Amino acid sequence: MLATCQRSRCTAGALALGLQIYKQIGYHSPAASFLKVDSRTVTLRLRAELIAHIGALFPGRVTLFRLPRHTRSLVRLDNSHCISLLICPSFPTQKGDIRWKLNPISLERGYIALLGRLNRENAGFHSFYMFKSMDKLKPCKLKESNPWWTTGTQLELSQLCEW
């Protein structure tokens, strides 16, 4: 029997490493077995790339910080504006339309929020929205025409310091 992760706080990175080990020893899982782990790994990679891109756009103006006892990095711009980064993966509806999953982080509710909506393939970014704070308290699924999007401002990352 193969080992599994019993702890409830396993990181996506540790699970991705476990997948590599399983492959090396010849274990081949059914196609959908690790789909959530794979998508989580991609989301974490895209988030890290987004942070790096923001740092490259605004050199010397961006620092990272973490809330006590949390692993997620937040962005501090010009030593004053704290920004929570939320990645919204997409999923198709039965009709082929696109929706986005928003999973708000309760401890980050009071910060400015930059939402990155992923493209249809969840391989890159579709668009970005800024919100003064996150008023959504629970995970939700949003369609393009949802009026909630108008409570934020759609922007290009190069406009981040102008917002």
Residue frames relative to the residue before (quaternion, step in Angstrom):
aa qw qx qy qz dx dy dz
M 1.0000 0.0000 0.0000 0.0000 0.00 0.00 0.00
L 0.4064 -0.7237 0.5090 0.2279 3.57 -0.96 0.89
A 0.5403 -0.6232 0.4611 0.3272 3.54 -1.14 0.68
T 0.1275 -0.7686 0.6213 0.0832 3.54 -1.16 0.64
C 0.5443 -0.6067 0.4641 0.3468 3.54 -1.24 0.36
Q 0.1957 -0.8208 0.5305 0.0811 3.59 -0.46 1.17
R 0.6106 0.5619 -0.3590 0.4273 3.57 1.16 -0.51
S 0.4728 -0.6925 0.4688 0.2778 3.57 -1.00 0.76
R 0.7193 0.4261 -0.2507 0.4880 3.59 1.19 -0.28
C 0.2221 0.7732 -0.5610 0.1953 3.60 0.93 0.75
T 0.3693 -0.7307 0.5249 0.2327 3.55 -0.91 0.83
A 0.6215 -0.5358 0.4139 0.3940 3.54 -1.23 0.45
G 0.6195 0.5514 -0.3447 0.4397 3.59 1.05 -0.71
A 0.6596 0.4944 -0.3080 0.4750 3.58 0.95 -0.85
L 0.6574 0.4979 -0.3128 0.4713 3.56 1.00 -0.77
A 0.6225 0.5279 -0.3410 0.4664 3.59 1.04 -0.74
L 0.6307 0.5146 -0.3258 0.4809 3.59 1.03 -0.78
G 0.6316 0.5318 -0.3221 0.4632 3.57 1.01 -0.82
L 0.6324 0.5280 -0.3304 0.4605 3.59 1.00 -0.78
Q 0.6414 0.5191 -0.3227 0.4638 3.58 1.00 -0.82
I 0.6480 0.5103 -0.3168 0.4683 3.58 0.98 -0.84
Y 0.6277 0.5324 -0.3355 0.4582 3.59 0.95 -0.85
K 0.6641 0.5019 -0.3068 0.4614 3.60 0.91 -0.88
Q 0.6510 0.5309 -0.3156 0.4413 3.58 0.99 -0.82
I 0.7253 0.4038 -0.2550 0.4959 3.59 1.04 -0.65
G 0.6460 -0.5882 0.2989 0.3838 3.56 1.28 0.26
Y 0.4903 0.6458 -0.4484 0.3761 3.61 1.22 0.16
H 0.0454 -0.7802 0.6239 -0.0037 3.54 -0.85 1.01
S 0.2542 -0.8030 0.5266 0.1151 3.53 -0.48 1.25
P 0.6127 -0.4916 0.4387 0.4364 3.56 -1.25 0.25
A 0.6980 -0.5401 0.2820 0.3762 3.56 -1.07 0.80
A 0.7797 0.3679 -0.1978 0.4665 3.62 0.80 -0.90
S 0.3958 0.7666 -0.4544 0.2219 3.63 1.21 -0.13
F 0.8161 0.2045 -0.0779 0.5349 3.57 0.86 -0.95
L 0.2278 0.8185 -0.5014 0.1636 3.58 1.19 0.49
K 0.6705 0.4920 -0.3082 0.4619 3.62 0.90 -0.87
V 0.6356 0.5156 -0.3299 0.4705 3.58 0.99 -0.79
D 0.6605 0.5082 -0.3082 0.4588 3.57 0.91 -0.91
S 0.6811 0.4717 -0.3017 0.4718 3.60 0.88 -0.87
R 0.6183 0.5304 -0.3411 0.4690 3.60 1.06 -0.67
T 0.6392 0.5222 -0.3202 0.4649 3.58 0.99 -0.82
V 0.6506 0.5017 -0.3105 0.4782 3.59 0.97 -0.84
T 0.6486 0.5175 -0.3184 0.4584 3.59 0.93 -0.86
L 0.6539 0.5003 -0.3127 0.4737 3.59 0.95 -0.83
R 0.6371 0.5200 -0.3245 0.4673 3.58 1.02 -0.79
L 0.6651 0.4983 -0.3016 0.4674 3.59 0.92 -0.91
R 0.6271 0.5283 -0.3327 0.4659 3.59 1.04 -0.74
A 0.6559 0.4984 -0.3062 0.4770 3.59 0.96 -0.87
E 0.6488 0.5052 -0.3148 0.4740 3.59 1.00 -0.78
L 0.6205 0.5362 -0.3357 0.4635 3.58 1.05 -0.74
I 0.6496 0.5070 -0.3131 0.4722 3.59 0.92 -0.89
A 0.6602 0.5023 -0.3051 0.4678 3.59 0.93 -0.89
H 0.6497 0.5205 -0.3099 0.4592 3.59 1.00 -0.84
I 0.6365 0.5088 -0.3244 0.4804 3.59 0.98 -0.82
G 0.6467 0.5198 -0.3125 0.4626 3.59 0.98 -0.83
A 0.6675 0.4908 -0.2949 0.4759 3.58 1.04 -0.79
L 0.6448 0.5242 -0.3206 0.4547 3.60 1.06 -0.68
F 0.8016 0.1743 -0.0521 0.5695 3.56 1.06 -0.81
P 0.0513 -0.8436 0.5339 0.0250 3.61 0.57 1.11
G 0.8184 0.2276 -0.2006 0.4881 3.53 -1.00 0.93
R 0.6866 0.4737 -0.2816 0.4741 3.58 1.24 -0.17
V 0.7131 0.4300 -0.2247 0.5060 3.59 1.28 -0.30
T 0.0267 0.7506 -0.6602 0.0100 3.53 -1.04 0.89
L 0.3483 -0.7130 0.5685 0.2170 3.54 -1.26 0.44
F 0.0295 0.7750 -0.6312 0.0013 3.54 -1.18 0.57
R 0.2649 -0.7414 0.5948 0.1623 3.54 -1.31 0.33
L 0.4758 -0.6202 0.5350 0.3205 3.51 -1.19 0.58
P 0.6314 -0.5452 0.3717 0.4075 3.62 -1.06 0.58
R 0.8565 0.0977 -0.1231 0.4917 3.55 -1.03 0.97
H 0.6368 0.4846 -0.3537 0.4843 3.62 1.12 0.60
T 0.4055 -0.7457 0.4856 0.2090 3.55 -1.09 0.71
R 0.5686 0.6087 -0.3898 0.3926 3.61 1.17 -0.38
S 0.3310 -0.7282 0.5664 0.1982 3.55 -0.98 0.90
L 0.1667 -0.7348 0.6491 0.1047 3.52 -1.15 0.77
V 0.4236 -0.7024 0.5201 0.2382 3.55 -1.22 0.52
R 0.1254 -0.7424 0.6520 0.0897 3.55 -1.05 0.83
L 0.1580 -0.8021 0.5745 0.0397 3.55 -0.66 1.17
D 0.8479 -0.0049 -0.0472 0.5280 3.58 -0.81 1.06
N 0.5815 -0.6257 0.3453 0.3887 3.59 1.10 0.74
S 0.7122 0.4355 -0.2839 0.4717 3.60 1.11 0.44
H 0.7671 0.3391 -0.1952 0.5084 3.61 0.77 -0.95
C 0.1712 -0.7800 0.5976 0.0713 3.56 -0.67 1.14
I 0.0950 -0.8217 0.5616 -0.0182 3.54 -0.74 1.13
S 0.2710 -0.7285 0.6138 0.1380 3.51 -0.92 1.04
L 0.2147 -0.7759 0.5820 0.1145 3.59 -0.90 0.93
L 0.0277 -0.7975 0.6022 -0.0240 3.55 -0.69 1.11
I 0.2108 -0.7641 0.6007 0.1039 3.54 -0.84 1.03
C 0.1535 -0.7968 0.5824 0.0477 3.56 -0.81 1.08
P 0.2448 -0.7810 0.5566 0.1425 3.60 -0.24 1.22
S 0.3743 -0.7174 0.5414 0.2282 3.55 -1.15 0.60
F 0.0165 -0.7608 0.6462 0.0580 3.52 -1.32 0.26
P 0.4447 -0.7004 0.4861 0.2746 3.58 -1.06 0.68
T 0.3923 -0.6651 0.5714 0.2779 3.54 -1.20 0.54
Q 0.6935 -0.4506 0.3421 0.4461 3.57 -1.28 0.08
K 0.6788 0.4759 -0.2835 0.4821 3.60 1.15 -0.61
G 0.5762 -0.6151 0.3647 0.3958 3.57 1.27 -0.08
D 0.4633 0.6536 -0.4621 0.3804 3.58 1.27 0.12
I 0.4116 -0.6994 0.5245 0.2575 3.57 -1.26 0.25
R 0.0756 -0.7562 0.6493 0.0294 3.54 -1.13 0.79
W 0.2637 -0.7516 0.5802 0.1702 3.56 -1.30 0.36
K 0.3328 -0.7168 0.5820 0.1916 3.54 -1.11 0.81
L 0.1052 -0.7767 0.6202 0.0310 3.54 -0.81 1.07
N 0.0387 -0.7819 0.6220 -0.0131 3.56 -0.76 1.11
P 0.1850 -0.8180 0.5344 0.1049 3.59 0.05 1.26
I 0.3297 -0.7117 0.5888 0.1953 3.54 -1.20 0.67
S 0.4249 -0.7612 0.4216 0.2496 3.57 -0.33 1.26
L 0.6772 0.4975 -0.3073 0.4467 3.62 0.93 -0.78
E 0.7006 0.4500 -0.2601 0.4889 3.59 1.23 -0.38
R 0.3391 0.7968 -0.4545 0.2086 3.60 1.29 0.08
G 0.7183 0.4773 -0.2617 0.4333 3.59 0.95 -0.80
Y 0.6077 0.5678 -0.3521 0.4293 3.58 1.25 -0.20
I 0.5985 -0.4764 0.4788 0.4308 3.51 -1.34 0.25
A 0.1805 -0.7985 0.5677 0.0866 3.59 -0.95 0.84
L 0.1377 -0.7388 0.6550 0.0793 3.53 -0.99 0.95
L 0.1263 -0.7969 0.5895 0.0373 3.55 -0.59 1.19
G 0.1407 -0.7686 0.6206 0.0655 3.52 -0.85 1.01
R 0.1878 -0.7769 0.5930 0.0978 3.56 -0.51 1.19
L 0.3541 -0.7532 0.5177 0.1982 3.56 -0.78 1.04
N 0.5653 -0.6022 0.4454 0.3456 3.54 -1.22 0.53
R 0.7690 -0.3902 0.2537 0.4382 3.55 -1.34 0.13
E 0.7281 0.4183 -0.2305 0.4917 3.60 1.04 -0.77
N 0.3555 -0.7430 0.4763 0.3078 3.59 1.33 -0.20
A 0.4768 0.6735 -0.4275 0.3693 3.56 1.14 0.69
G 0.7876 0.0554 -0.0149 0.6135 3.59 1.28 -0.24
F 0.6286 -0.5631 0.3882 0.3702 3.54 -1.28 -0.04
H 0.3620 -0.7110 0.5741 0.1840 3.52 -1.12 0.88
S 0.7684 -0.2066 0.1919 0.5745 3.59 0.86 -1.02
F 0.2945 -0.7395 0.5813 0.1685 3.53 -1.36 0.30
Y 0.0776 -0.7708 0.6317 0.0281 3.54 -1.16 0.77
M 0.2116 -0.7495 0.6132 0.1320 3.56 -1.13 0.75
F 0.0836 -0.7712 0.6308 0.0209 3.53 -1.10 0.85
K 0.5526 -0.6228 0.4380 0.3390 3.59 -1.00 0.78
S 0.7460 -0.1357 0.0836 0.6466 3.54 1.18 -0.65
M 0.5060 -0.6480 0.4740 0.3152 3.56 -1.25 0.29
D 0.1667 -0.8189 0.5448 0.0695 3.56 -0.40 1.24
K 0.5611 0.5667 -0.3999 0.4518 3.59 1.24 -0.19
L 0.2367 -0.8091 0.5273 0.1064 3.56 -0.78 1.02
K 0.7769 0.2721 -0.1267 0.5535 3.55 1.14 -0.64
P 0.6167 -0.5268 0.4085 0.4187 3.58 -1.17 0.42
C 0.0369 0.7986 -0.5985 0.0518 3.56 -1.04 0.76
K 0.3463 -0.6925 0.5934 0.2200 3.52 -1.39 0.27
L 0.1053 -0.8293 0.5488 -0.0106 3.53 -0.74 1.13
K 0.2734 -0.7384 0.5895 0.1801 3.56 -0.99 0.83
E 0.7160 -0.4669 0.3136 0.4134 3.56 -1.27 0.37
S 0.7430 0.4290 -0.2241 0.4622 3.58 0.94 -0.88
N 0.3888 0.7262 -0.4907 0.2840 3.62 1.22 0.09
P 0.4740 -0.7042 0.4465 0.2830 3.62 -0.72 1.00
W 0.5167 0.6550 -0.4184 0.3591 3.60 1.16 -0.40
W 0.5911 0.5872 -0.3754 0.4059 3.63 1.03 -0.70
T 0.6547 0.5349 -0.3190 0.4284 3.61 1.06 -0.70
T 0.5702 0.5756 -0.3975 0.4307 3.61 1.22 -0.14
G 0.6826 0.3842 -0.2673 0.5613 3.56 1.34 -0.15
T 0.4351 -0.6651 0.5373 0.2824 3.54 -1.35 -0.14
Q 0.3200 -0.7239 0.5745 0.2086 3.57 -0.77 1.02
L 0.0819 0.8140 -0.5681 0.0894 3.57 -0.89 0.91
E 0.4528 -0.5928 0.5745 0.3368 3.49 -1.41 0.15
L 0.6156 -0.5739 0.3759 0.3878 3.60 -1.07 0.61
S 0.6083 0.5688 -0.3572 0.4228 3.59 1.08 -0.62
Q 0.6612 0.4996 -0.2950 0.4756 3.61 1.26 -0.35
L 0.3622 0.7842 -0.4545 0.2174 3.57 1.29 -0.06
C 0.7166 0.4404 -0.2637 0.4721 3.61 0.89 -0.86
E 0.6297 0.5372 -0.3333 0.4514 3.58 1.22 -0.32
W 0.5656 0.6496 -0.3732 0.3448 3.56 1.18 -0.51
